[in-house]
Amino acid sequence: MARIRTIKPEYWTSEQVMELSVPARLLFIGLWNFCDDHGRMAVSAKRIKAQIYPSDDFTAADIHGMLTELSVSGLVRFYDVDNKQFLEVTGWRHQNINRRGKPMTPLPPWAQTVPDQGSLTEGSLPEKEREKEREKDNTRRGSDGAPSPAGAGARTREGGPNPAGAAAGDEDDAEAAGADALPADTPADVQPGQNVPSRALGEDSNPSTAGKAVAPAAIEHNHATYDRVLARICEAVPHAPQSPAIGPIVRLIAQGFDLEDEIIPACLDALSGKRRIYSWEIVAERVEERVVRQRVARQRDGISAKPKRDDGPKVTIPGAGDYSETFLRDCVKRWRQDPSSWFPFLGPKPNEPGCHVPRRLIESARKAA
């Protein structure tokens, strides 16, 4: 059932909104009409198309693209419950709803409590009541005037730290667009370029904990690592989410999951269904479940829980890491067919000065073409 919703004038000048395509801006507003009173709804591109663009020539694939735009901009967040996908408008608290109805969709993992049916939202409170609430907030401040730990800005509404460098103006834009700040993709205590321990599978006599044993290793959380992982998965996995927020997959690598032998095959399995998955967070959850299950089965059969693979000789690419000769040779072959396919993290292209790929690999790729 469609519902009347509110649009703030600042919506149209929000940076988040202005970065969207025009159809995605209209789709975002349309979603508000069909979300429940808690800002959530089931995700079905065909149904959304019929609800919001019934007389337009957009296809389900076009709707997929618009939803991806909204996700990348942080305006909606996807989650998975019992293999069904839902979305939540991240700044739903800015809607004026006098009496909330009961939730029509399952709660997302980050939701702590459900407001009682009939509770008032922030926008529906009379001005005097809002003034009283502000006075109560002021009394919670310390004697030096600093906000208490529970004050605004200490943490995001999902319980994570505010993104580094977020300014007050950015928050205003997010609120105008109906979005709250989302947690960073990397853990709060991890900074770009910092080495963090990885978890690898150790020998564990208990199969139920086979996927959780740890062994020290390290991975660098920097742009090169994220770009490399995103490019490799998008190359190997059809219909991978178009969002650049690859952090959940990088965290699996930091936990000891092998990208080539465990993560990519599990991604292929997880994304083989007809339903499109928009969030790397959902993909990572399904990948982890599959890999842990496979490790338990391997150990039960008396073999190494984690596959052992010999990549052959490695080549160090400055600033990006070590890559197998097979991978680099394949990259050159693909570049010869499509020059735009070259991965930026590999540095200069094979026909440019300073290329990091050995000349012998470039020549062997040319002969094999």
C-alpha positions in Angstrom: 0.0 0.0 0.0 1.5 3.4 -1.0 1.8 6.1 1.6 2.2 9.9 1.6 5.8 10.9 2.4 7.7 14.2 2.9 10.3 15.8 0.7 12.5 18.5 2.2 13.4 21.5 -0.1 17.1 20.7 0.6 16.7 17.4 -1.1 17.3 18.9 -4.5 20.6 20.6 -3.7 22.0 17.7 -1.7 25.4 16.6 -3.1 24.4 13.0 -2.6 21.3 13.5 -4.7 23.0 15.7 -7.4 25.5 12.9 -8.0 22.6 10.5 -9.0 21.2 10.2 -12.5 17.8 11.9 -12.9 15.9 8.6 -13.0 17.6 7.4 -9.8 16.6 10.6 -8.0 13.0 10.0 -8.9 13.3 6.3 -8.0 14.6 7.2 -4.6 11.6 9.4 -3.9 9.3 6.7 -5.2 10.7 4.1 -2.9 9.6 6.2 0.1 6.0 5.8 -1.0 6.3 2.0 -0.9 8.5 1.5 2.1 6.8 0.6 5.4 6.7 3.1 8.2 10.2 2.1 9.2 11.8 2.8 5.8 12.2 -0.8 4.7 10.8 -2.9 1.8 11.5 -6.1 -0.1 13.8 -5.7 -3.2 12.3 -6.8 -6.5 13.4 -4.9 -9.6 10.3 -6.0 -11.5 7.9 -4.9 -8.8 9.7 -1.6 -8.2 9.5 -0.9 -11.9 5.8 -1.6 -11.9 5.2 0.6 -8.9 7.3 3.6 -9.8 7.8 3.5 -13.5 4.6 1.7 -14.8 4.4 3.6 -18.1 8.1 4.1 -18.8 10.4 2.0 -21.0 12.8 1.2 -18.2 13.8 -2.5 -17.8 14.5 -4.5 -14.7 18.2 -4.1 -15.6 17.7 -0.3 -15.6 16.2 -0.5 -12.1 19.1 -2.6 -11.0 21.4 0.2 -12.1 19.4 2.8 -10.2 19.3 0.8 -7.0 23.1 0.4 -7.3 23.5 4.2 -7.6 21.5 4.6 -4.4 23.5 2.0 -2.6 26.9 3.5 -3.7 25.7 7.0 -2.6 24.8 5.7 0.8 21.1 6.5 0.5 19.9 3.0 0.9 21.4 -0.1 2.5 20.6 -3.7 1.5 20.4 -6.7 3.8 19.5 -10.3 3.6 17.1 -12.4 5.8 16.4 -16.0 5.0 17.9 -15.6 1.5 15.5 -12.7 0.7 16.8 -9.3 0.0 15.5 -6.1 1.6 16.5 -2.4 1.6 16.4 0.3 4.2 16.4 4.0 3.6 19.3 5.1 5.8 17.9 8.5 6.9 14.3 7.4 7.5 14.1 9.3 10.8 13.6 12.5 8.8 10.2 11.4 7.6 7.2 13.0 9.5 5.1 10.0 10.6 2.6 10.7 13.3 1.9 7.0 14.2 4.2 4.3 12.9 2.5 1.1 11.8 3.9 -2.3 12.5 7.1 -3.3 10.5 6.2 -5.1 7.3 9.6 -6.5 6.7 12.2 -8.4 8.9 14.6 -6.3 10.9 18.1 -5.7 9.5 21.1 -7.1 11.4 22.1 -3.6 12.6 18.7 -2.7 14.1 18.7 -2.8 17.9 15.1 -2.2 18.8 11.7 -1.7 17.1 9.7 1.4 18.1 6.4 0.6 19.6 3.5 0.7 17.2 2.0 4.2 17.3 5.2 5.9 18.5 5.9 9.4 17.3 8.9 10.2 15.0 11.2 13.2 15.5 9.4 15.1 12.8 5.9 14.5 14.2 6.7 16.0 17.7 5.2 19.4 18.4 7.8 22.2 18.6 7.4 22.6 22.4 8.1 18.9 22.8 11.2 19.1 20.6 12.4 22.0 22.6 12.1 20.0 25.8 14.0 17.2 24.2 16.8 19.6 23.3 16.9 20.9 26.8 17.3 17.3 28.1 20.2 16.8 25.7 21.8 20.0 27.0 21.6 18.8 30.6 23.4 15.6 29.6 26.5 17.6 28.5 29.5 17.8 30.8 30.3 20.8 33.0 32.9 21.9 30.4 30.3 22.1 27.7 31.5 19.1 25.8 28.9 16.6 24.5 28.5 13.4 26.6 29.5 10.1 25.0 25.9 9.6 24.0 25.8 13.0 22.3 25.3 13.5 18.6 28.3 12.9 16.4 30.0 10.4 18.7 28.9 7.4 16.6 26.8 6.8 13.6 23.3 5.4 14.1 24.4 2.0 13.1 26.8 2.0 16.1 30.0 2.6 14.0 32.4 5.5 14.1 31.7 8.6 12.0 33.7 8.3 8.7 37.0 10.1 8.9 36.9 13.7 7.6 33.0 13.9 7.6 32.1 17.6 8.0 28.9 19.2 9.4 28.0 20.2 5.9 28.2 16.7 4.7 25.9 15.5 7.4 23.4 18.2 6.5 23.4 17.1 2.9 22.9 13.5 4.0 19.9 14.4 6.1 18.4 16.5 3.4 18.7 13.5 1.1 17.2 11.2 3.6 20.4 9.4 4.5 22.5 8.8 7.6 26.2 8.2 7.7 27.0 4.5 7.3 29.9 2.7 9.0 33.2 2.5 7.2 33.9 -0.6 5.2 37.1 -1.2 7.1 37.2 -1.8 10.8 37.4 1.3 13.0 40.9 0.6 14.2 42.3 0.0 10.7 43.8 2.9 8.8 44.8 2.8 5.1 48.3 1.4 4.6 48.3 -0.3 8.0 49.2 -4.0 8.2 46.5 -6.0 10.1 46.7 -9.6 11.2 45.0 -12.2 8.9 43.3 -15.3 10.1 44.2 -18.5 8.4 42.9 -22.0 9.1 45.0 -23.9 11.6 44.7 -27.6 12.5 41.7 -28.0 14.7 40.4 -31.3 15.9 36.9 -29.9 16.2 35.2 -29.7 12.8 32.6 -27.3 14.1 35.4 -24.6 14.6 37.4 -25.5 11.5 36.7 -22.2 9.8 37.5 -20.1 12.8 41.1 -21.1 13.8 43.7 -18.4 13.3 47.3 -18.1 12.3 49.3 -14.9 12.0 49.6 -13.2 8.6 49.1 -9.6 7.3 47.3 -7.7 4.6 47.6 -4.0 3.8 44.4 -2.0 3.9 45.1 0.5 1.2 43.6 1.7 -2.1 45.8 -0.6 -4.2 44.6 -3.7 -2.2 40.9 -2.7 -2.5 41.2 -1.9 -6.2 43.0 -5.2 -6.9 40.4 -7.3 -5.1 37.5 -5.5 -6.7 39.0 -5.8 -10.2 39.8 -9.5 -9.8 36.4 -10.5 -8.5 34.5 -8.4 -11.1 36.7 -10.0 -13.8 36.0 -13.6 -12.6 32.4 -13.3 -11.3 29.5 -12.3 -13.7 26.8 -10.2 -12.1 29.0 -9.1 -9.2 27.7 -6.0 -7.3 28.7 -2.8 -9.0 29.3 -1.1 -5.7 33.0 -0.2 -5.0 32.4 -0.9 -1.3 34.5 -4.1 -1.4 35.5 -3.8 2.3 33.5 -6.9 3.5 35.4 -9.1 1.0 38.8 -7.7 2.0 38.0 -8.5 5.6 37.5 -12.1 4.6 40.9 -12.1 3.0 42.3 -10.6 6.2 40.6 -13.5 8.1 42.6 -16.0 6.0 40.1 -16.8 3.2 41.9 -17.5 -0.1 40.8 -15.1 -2.8 41.3 -17.5 -5.8 40.5 -20.9 -4.3 37.8 -20.0 -1.8 36.3 -16.6 -2.2 35.9 -16.5 -6.0 34.3 -20.0 -6.3 32.0 -19.1 -3.4 31.1 -15.8 -5.1 30.2 -17.7 -8.3 28.0 -20.0 -6.3 26.3 -17.2 -4.3 25.7 -15.0 -7.3 24.5 -17.8 -9.6 20.8 -17.3 -8.8 18.3 -15.3 -10.7 18.0 -12.6 -8.0 20.5 -9.8 -8.2 22.6 -9.0 -5.1 23.5 -5.4 -4.6 25.7 -5.4 -1.5 29.1 -6.8 -0.9 28.2 -7.2 2.7 25.5 -9.8 1.7 27.9 -11.5 -0.7 30.5 -11.7 2.1 28.1 -13.3 4.5 27.1 -16.0 2.0 30.8 -16.6 1.0 31.8 -17.1 4.6 29.0 -19.6 5.2 30.0 -21.6 2.1 33.7 -21.6 2.8 33.4 -22.6 6.4 31.0 -25.4 5.4 33.5 -26.6 2.7 36.4 -26.5 5.2 34.5 -28.6 7.7 33.7 -31.2 5.0 37.3 -31.3 3.8 38.6 -31.8 7.4 36.0 -34.5 8.0 37.3 -36.4 5.0 40.8 -36.3 6.4 42.3 -33.7 4.1 43.6 -30.2 4.6 40.7 -27.9 5.4 42.1 -25.1 3.3 43.1 -25.9 -0.3 46.8 -25.7 -1.2 47.7 -24.1 -4.4 50.9 -23.5 -6.2 50.7 -20.3 -8.3 54.1 -20.7 -9.7 56.6 -17.8 -10.0 55.6 -14.5 -8.7 56.2 -11.0 -9.9 56.2 -8.0 -7.6 54.2 -5.0 -8.8 55.3 -1.9 -6.9 52.6 -0.6 -4.6 50.2 -3.4 -5.4 51.8 -6.7 -4.2 52.9 -10.1 -5.7 51.0 -11.6 -8.7 51.5 -14.9 -10.4 52.9 -14.9 -13.9 49.8 -16.7 -15.1 47.6 -13.8 -13.9 49.8 -11.2 -15.4 50.0 -13.0 -18.7 46.2 -13.2 -18.8 46.0 -9.5 -18.1 48.2 -8.8 -21.1 46.2 -11.0 -23.3 43.0 -9.3 -22.3 44.6 -5.9 -22.8 45.6 -6.8 -26.3 42.0 -7.5 -27.1 40.6 -4.5 -25.2 43.0 -1.7 -24.2 40.5 -0.2 -21.7 40.5 -3.4 -19.6 44.0 -2.8 -18.1 43.9 -2.7 -14.3 45.2 0.7 -13.0 46.8 -1.0 -9.9 49.2 -2.8 -12.3 50.8 0.5 -13.3 51.8 1.5 -16.8 50.3 -0.5 -19.7 52.5 -2.9 -21.7 53.0 -0.4 -24.4 54.0 2.4 -22.0 57.4 3.2 -20.5 57.9 1.8 -17.0 55.6 -1.2 -17.4 56.1 -3.5 -14.4 55.1 -6.7 -16.3 58.3 -8.5 -17.4 58.9 -8.2 -21.2 59.1 -12.0 -21.5 55.5 -12.3 -20.2 54.3 -9.6 -22.7 56.0 -11.5 -25.5 54.6 -14.8 -24.5 51.1 -13.3 -24.4 51.6 -11.8 -27.8 52.7 -15.1 -29.3 49.8 -16.9 -27.7 47.3 -14.5 -29.2 
